[in-house]
């Protein structure tokens, strides 16, 4: 379509055209995205190959002390006067050897089976009582096995750093360059390498409290860790892709797969309505508040901010009580109509889902109002003045100036809101607890989304930790893919200077 033809379309026709254009281009955009991903993977392995090549070159070109450093950490540094650095390398090797001898080998040797000695009961020495003789603990084997693997990866990184340092100090000695002392090298971390110093603590904390638990959770998805396999009394073992197959295999009586598919559909529907209802309603209210001639603007903004000031769980629990059959809303309706209403807002699937979306608007629009109000106040006034001079009315000014500006600035917010609503535990769980319940689903209700179902699987009676971990992985893959693909297709990413 030519640009002049596009400009003659009305707003609804433009929306339809852009909507269809987006889906027409989606396959090619997805292909381009995965092509970029493939290039990144290839570049990663090429980098690994170059690393091994350089590793071999250092060994071949280095002298005897460099070669010895490949076996005994820090030898080259010690010989060339870098005593403290060489000792640190040597101590790290010694510490790792002791760690593996007295701790690591015990758990890594059982990592392939997660234990094979079961807990038993034996007759005590007095011949009257039975005592438990605990065997292997699959949970500890998995946990400490992961720890051993991570420590091994870290020591391998130190080993590579040791070989690089060994060859560099050899080159400096050979070429007559200055060999820096440990103190001088440490000073660099407060000067030209200060960025490394600043980032080291956050990276260590992320590794300890985010990456390690994530690795552990991912591995749980490939085990049989459920209510029937609770350590230390019972062992669990590796089951491969069984848990993922249970979630997607649609066969007769496959309750888990039916529950997963239905809740995944509702999760996407919920995320779409929750995101765009809040966004549109919040934008409309912000436009009304910021309209010229509106008095007491600060008051209206303050009233909506009060909703944010009240803890969300308090509002949701209160709304849950008000929506009950004998709650405040039904009591009020009965009072004004003169008859007992007794409407069951949360007892049917459709009414409960609609109620959840409406209540979420009340909870969510204050955030959108605050964000859009700030953006509206920063749109240059001369744009509206020029549009008015050219004969544009309020609707056309909104479609041509306000909405494009808002979408450009808030697209990342929309993406994060959508992903946040996919994982919006509070609204669903505190308002309906996933109900109304049904026997058609496995440990879930009609308003449960995937994240609340995951919570019930882990905290309920079934303790299906393996199934919950598999759901968590699938949710992560979907959320990460949607975020990356959608953001890279937006104008915010392609043309950052458009509204500068």
C-alpha positions in Angstrom: 0.0 0.0 0.0 1.3 3.4 -0.9 1.8 6.0 1.8 -0.8 8.4 0.4 -3.4 5.6 0.4 -2.5 4.7 3.9 -3.0 8.2 5.1 -6.5 8.3 3.7 -7.6 5.4 5.9 -9.6 6.0 9.1 -8.0 4.9 12.4 -9.8 1.6 12.5 -8.7 0.7 9.0 -5.1 1.7 9.9 -5.3 -0.5 12.9 -6.6 -3.4 10.8 -3.9 -2.9 8.2 -1.1 -2.7 10.8 -2.5 -5.7 12.6 -2.6 -7.9 9.5 0.8 -6.5 8.4 2.3 -7.6 11.8 1.1 -11.2 11.4 2.2 -11.3 7.7 5.7 -10.3 8.7 5.8 -12.4 11.8 7.2 -15.6 10.1 10.0 -13.6 8.4 10.7 -11.7 11.6 10.8 -15.0 13.6 13.1 -16.5 11.0 15.4 -13.4 11.3 15.4 -13.7 15.1 16.3 -17.4 15.1 18.9 -16.7 12.4 20.5 -14.1 14.7 20.2 -16.6 17.6 21.9 -19.2 15.4 24.7 -16.8 14.6 25.2 -16.0 18.3 25.4 -19.8 19.1 27.9 -20.3 16.3 30.0 -17.3 17.5 29.9 -18.8 21.0 31.4 -22.1 19.8 33.9 -20.4 17.5 35.0 -18.4 20.5 35.5 -21.6 22.5 37.5 -23.1 19.6 39.7 -20.1 19.5 40.2 -20.3 23.3 41.4 -23.9 23.0 43.7 -23.0 20.1 45.2 -20.2 22.2 45.5 -22.6 25.1 47.6 -25.0 23.0 49.7 -22.2 21.5 50.6 -20.9 25.0 51.7 -24.4 26.0 53.8 -24.9 22.9 55.5 -21.5 22.9 56.1 -21.3 26.7 59.2 -22.4 28.5 59.4 -25.2 31.0 57.9 -23.2 33.8 54.9 -22.2 31.7 54.4 -25.9 30.9 54.6 -26.8 34.6 52.0 -24.2 35.3 49.6 -26.3 33.2 49.9 -29.0 35.9 50.8 -27.0 39.0 49.1 -23.6 39.3 51.3 -20.5 39.7 54.7 -22.0 39.0 55.6 -19.5 36.3 54.4 -16.6 38.5 56.4 -17.8 41.5 59.6 -18.2 39.5 59.3 -14.7 37.9 58.8 -12.9 41.2 55.0 -12.7 41.4 55.0 -14.5 44.7 51.5 -13.6 46.1 49.8 -14.2 42.8 51.5 -17.5 42.3 50.7 -18.6 45.8 47.0 -17.7 45.3 46.9 -19.8 42.2 48.6 -22.7 44.0 46.3 -22.4 47.0 43.2 -22.5 44.8 44.4 -25.7 43.3 45.2 -27.3 46.7 41.9 -26.2 48.1 40.0 -27.7 45.1 41.9 -31.0 45.5 41.0 -31.1 49.2 37.4 -30.2 48.5 37.1 -33.0 46.0 38.8 -35.6 48.2 36.9 -35.0 51.4 33.5 -33.8 49.9 33.1 -33.6 46.2 33.9 -37.2 45.2 31.3 -38.6 47.6 28.4 -36.7 45.9 29.6 -36.5 42.3 30.0 -40.2 42.2 26.3 -40.7 43.1 25.1 -37.8 40.9 24.2 -40.2 38.0 21.8 -42.2 40.0 20.9 -39.7 42.9 21.6 -42.5 45.3 20.8 -46.2 45.5 20.9 -47.0 49.3 17.4 -46.8 50.6 16.3 -46.0 54.2 15.5 -49.2 56.1 14.3 -50.2 59.6 16.3 -52.6 61.6 15.7 -54.3 64.9 17.6 -52.5 67.7 20.1 -54.2 70.0 17.5 -54.8 72.7 15.4 -56.8 70.3 12.2 -54.9 71.1 12.3 -51.7 69.0 12.9 -50.8 65.4 15.3 -48.0 64.4 15.6 -46.2 61.1 18.9 -46.6 59.2 19.0 -43.8 56.8 20.5 -44.4 53.4 21.3 -41.9 50.6 19.5 -38.5 50.5 18.7 -37.8 46.9 18.0 -34.1 47.6 21.5 -33.6 49.2 23.2 -35.6 46.4 21.5 -33.4 43.8 22.2 -30.1 45.7 25.8 -30.9 46.5 26.4 -32.4 43.1 25.4 -29.1 41.5 27.7 -27.3 43.9 30.6 -29.5 43.0 30.0 -29.0 39.3 29.8 -25.2 39.8 33.0 -25.2 41.9 34.7 -27.3 39.2 33.7 -24.7 36.5 35.0 -21.9 38.7 38.3 -23.7 39.2 38.6 -24.3 35.5 38.2 -20.6 34.9 41.0 -20.0 37.5 43.0 -22.6 35.7 42.7 -20.8 32.3 43.5 -17.5 34.0 46.6 -19.3 35.5 47.8 -20.4 32.1 47.3 -16.9 30.6 49.1 -15.3 33.5 51.9 -17.8 33.3 52.5 -17.1 29.6 52.2 -13.3 30.0 54.7 -13.1 32.8 57.0 -15.3 30.7 56.7 -12.9 27.7 57.2 -9.8 29.9 60.4 -11.4 31.3 61.7 -12.5 27.9 61.0 -9.1 26.3 62.4 -7.0 29.2 59.0 -5.5 30.1 58.1 -4.6 33.6 56.6 -7.4 35.7 53.9 -5.9 37.9 53.7 -6.8 41.6 50.5 -8.0 43.2 50.0 -4.7 44.8 50.4 -2.9 41.5 47.9 -5.2 39.8 45.4 -4.7 42.6 45.7 -0.9 42.2 44.5 -1.3 38.6 41.1 -2.6 40.0 40.6 0.8 41.5 41.7 2.6 38.4 41.3 1.4 34.8 39.7 -1.9 35.9 37.4 -0.3 38.5 34.3 -1.5 36.5 35.3 -5.0 37.3 35.5 -4.2 41.0 32.0 -2.6 40.9 30.5 -5.6 39.0 32.1 -8.4 41.0 30.0 -8.2 44.1 26.6 -8.1 42.2 27.8 -11.0 39.9 28.8 -13.1 42.9 25.5 -12.5 44.7 23.5 -13.3 41.5 25.5 -16.5 41.1 24.9 -17.6 44.6 21.2 -16.6 45.1 19.9 -16.7 41.5 21.9 -18.9 39.2 22.5 -21.8 41.6 18.8 -22.1 42.6 17.8 -21.9 39.0 20.2 -24.7 38.0 18.8 -26.8 40.9 15.2 -26.1 39.9 15.9 -26.9 36.2 17.4 -30.3 37.2 14.4 -31.1 39.5 12.3 -31.1 36.3 14.1 -34.1 35.0 13.6 -36.2 38.2 10.8 -38.1 39.9 10.8 -35.8 43.0 7.1 -35.9 44.1 5.1 -37.0 47.1 5.9 -40.6 46.6 9.7 -39.9 46.5 10.3 -37.7 49.5 13.9 -37.8 50.9 15.4 -38.8 53.2 12.9 -41.7 53.6 12.6 -42.3 49.8 14.9 -41.9 46.9 14.1 -40.1 43.6 16.0 -40.5 40.4 16.4 -39.1 36.9 13.4 -39.6 34.5 14.5 -37.6 31.5 11.7 -35.8 29.7 8.9 -37.7 31.3 7.5 -34.7 33.2 7.4 -32.5 30.0 5.7 -35.4 28.2 3.1 -35.6 30.9 2.3 -31.9 30.3 1.9 -32.0 26.5 0.8 -35.6 25.7 -3.0 -35.4 24.9 -4.3 -38.9 25.5 -7.4 -40.2 27.1 -7.3 -39.6 30.8 -4.3 -37.3 30.5 -5.5 -34.9 33.2 -2.2 -33.2 33.6 -1.9 -32.4 29.9 -5.5 -31.2 29.8 -4.9 -29.0 32.9 -1.7 -27.5 31.4 -3.2 -26.7 28.0 -6.4 -25.2 29.4 -4.6 -23.1 32.0 -2.0 -22.0 29.4 -4.9 -20.7 27.2 -6.5 -18.9 30.2 -3.1 -17.5 31.3 -2.6 -15.9 27.8 -6.2 -14.6 27.8 -5.8 -13.2 31.3 -2.4 -11.6 30.5 -3.8 -9.8 27.4 -7.0 -8.5 29.1 -5.1 -7.6 32.3 -2.4 -5.7 30.4 -4.4 -3.8 27.9 -7.4 -3.1 30.1 -5.1 -1.4 32.6 -3.2 0.4 29.9 -6.2 1.8 28.0 -8.2 2.6 31.1 -5.2 4.2 32.8 -4.4 6.3 29.7 -8.0 7.5 29.4 -8.1 8.5 33.1 -4.7 10.3 32.7 -6.0 12.2 29.7 -9.1 13.3 31.6 -7.0 14.4 34.6 -4.5 16.3 32.4 -7.1 17.9 30.2 -7.0 21.7 30.2 -9.8 23.2 32.4 -9.9 20.2 34.9 -9.7 21.5 38.4 -8.1 19.8 41.4 -5.8 17.7 39.3 -3.5 17.0 42.3 -6.5 15.7 44.2 -7.6 13.3 41.5 -4.0 12.0 41.2 -3.7 11.6 45.0 -7.0 9.6 45.1 -5.6 7.1 42.7 -2.2 7.0 44.4 -4.0 6.0 47.6 -4.9 2.7 45.9 -1.1 2.0 45.5 -0.4 3.1 49.0 -2.7 0.4 50.4 -0.9 -3.0 50.3 -2.2 -5.0 47.4 -2.9 -8.1 49.4 -5.1 -6.1 51.7 -7.2 -4.8 48.8 -7.5 -8.2 47.2 -8.5 -10.0 50.4 -11.0 -7.3 51.1 -12.5 -7.5 47.6 -12.6 -11.3 47.9 -14.8 -11.0 51.0 -17.0 -8.3 49.4 -17.6 -10.6 46.4 -18.9 -13.5 48.5 -22.5 -14.6 48.3 -23.2 -12.8 51.6 -20.6 -10.1 51.0 -20.9 -6.3 51.1 -21.7 -6.0 47.3 -24.6 -8.4 47.4 -25.8 -6.8 50.7 -25.8 -3.4 49.0 -27.6 -4.6 45.9 -30.2 -6.3 48.1 -30.7 -3.1 50.1 -31.3 -0.9 47.0 -33.5 -3.5 45.2 -35.5 -4.7 48.2 -34.8 -8.4 47.4 -32.1 -10.9 48.2 -29.7 -10.8 45.3 -27.2 -13.4 46.4 -25.2 -13.3 43.2 -22.3 -15.8 43.1 -19.5 -13.7 41.5 -16.8 -16.3 42.1 -18.8 -19.6 41.9 -18.8 -20.1 38.1 -15.9 -20.1 35.7 -17.0 -17.3 33.4 -18.2 -14.9 36.2 -15.1 -15.5 38.3 -12.7 -14.8 35.4 -14.6 -11.6 34.4 -14.6 -10.5 38.1 -10.8 -11.1 38.3 -10.2 -9.0 35.3 -12.4 -6.1 36.6 -10.8 -6.1 40.0 -7.4 -6.1 38.4 -8.3 -2.9 36.6 -9.0 -1.2 39.9 -5.7 -2.5 41.3 -3.6 -1.8 38.2 -4.7 1.5 36.6 -3.1 3.8 39.2 0.3 2.6 38.0 -0.6 3.3 34.4 -2.0 6.7 35.4 1.2 7.8 37.0 3.4 6.6 34.1 1.2 8.1 31.4 0.6 11.4 33.3 4.4 12.0 33.3 4.6 11.2 29.6 1.7 13.4 28.7 3.1 16.4 30.5 6.3 16.0 28.5 4.8 15.9 25.0 5.7 19.3 23.4 2.8 21.6 23.4 3.7 23.1 20.0 2.8 19.7 18.4 -0.8 20.1 19.5 -0.8 23.8 18.5 0.5 23.0 15.0 -2.1 20.2 14.7 -4.9 22.6 15.8 -3.7 25.2 13.2 -3.8 22.5 10.5 -7.4 21.7 11.4 -6.9 18.5 13.4 -9.6 17.8 16.1 -9.1 16.1 19.5 -9.5 12.6 18.1 -7.0 13.2 15.2 -4.5 14.8 17.6 -4.8 11.8 19.9 -4.3 9.3 17.1 -1.4 11.2 15.4 0.5 12.7 18.4 -0.5 11.3 21.7 -1.0 7.6 21.0 2.2 7.2 18.9 4.3 9.0 21.5 2.7 7.0 24.3 3.3 3.7 22.5 6.9 4.6 21.6 7.8 5.4 25.2 5.7 2.8 27.0 6.3 -0.3 24.7 8.9 -1.7 27.1 6.5 -1.1 30.0 3.7 -2.9 28.0 6.0 -5.9 27.4 7.1 -6.1 31.1 3.4 -5.7 32.2 2.3 -8.5 29.9 5.1 -10.9 31.2 4.3 -9.7 34.8 0.6 -10.6 34.3 1.5 -14.1 33.0 3.2 -14.5 36.5 0.7 -12.4 38.4 0.3 -14.6 41.4 -1.3 -12.2 43.9 -4.5 -11.2 42.0 -5.5 -14.7 41.2 -4.5 -16.5 44.4 -5.7 -13.9 46.9 -8.9 -13.1 45.1 -10.2 -16.5 44.1 -7.6 -19.0 45.3 -7.8 -20.4 41.8 -11.5 -21.3 42.2 -14.1 -22.4 41.4 -12.6 -25.8 41.8 -13.2 -28.6 39.4 -12.4 -32.3 39.2 -11.5 -32.0 35.5 -8.2 -30.3 36.3 -5.3 -31.8 38.2 -4.9 -29.8 41.5 -6.2 -26.6 39.9 -9.3 -24.5 39.5 -10.9 -22.5 36.7 -9.2 -19.2 37.4 -5.8 -20.7 38.2 -3.0 -19.5 35.9 0.2 -21.5 35.4 2.1 -19.8 38.3 -0.7 -20.4 40.8 -1.0 -24.0 39.6 2.8 -24.3 40.1 2.4 -23.0 43.7 -0.4 -25.5 44.4 1.6 -28.4 43.1 4.5 -27.6 45.4 2.6 -26.5 48.5 -0.4 -28.8 48.2 -0.8 -32.5 49.2 0.7 -33.9 46.0 4.1 -32.1 46.3 4.8 -32.5 42.6 8.0 -30.6 42.6 9.2 -32.2 39.4 6.0 -31.2 37.5 6.1 -27.7 39.0 9.8 -27.3 37.9 8.9 -28.4 34.3 6.0 -25.8 34.3 8.5 -23.2 35.5 10.9 -24.0 32.7 8.2 -23.8 30.0 6.8 -20.5 31.4 10.4 -19.1 31.3 10.9 -20.1 27.7 7.6 -18.6 26.6 8.2 -15.3 28.5 11.8 -14.9 27.5 10.9 -15.6 23.8 7.9 -13.3 23.8 10.0 -10.5 25.4 12.9 -10.7 23.1 11.0 -11.1 19.9 8.4 -8.5 20.7 10.8 -5.9 21.9 13.1 -6.3 18.9 10.1 -5.8 16.5 9.1 -2.6 18.2 10.0 0.9 17.0 11.4 1.6 20.4 14.2 -0.8 19.6 14.6 0.0 15.9 14.5 3.8 16.1 15.6 5.0 19.6 16.0 8.6 18.4 12.6 9.0 16.9 11.2 11.2 19.6 14.4 12.7 20.9 
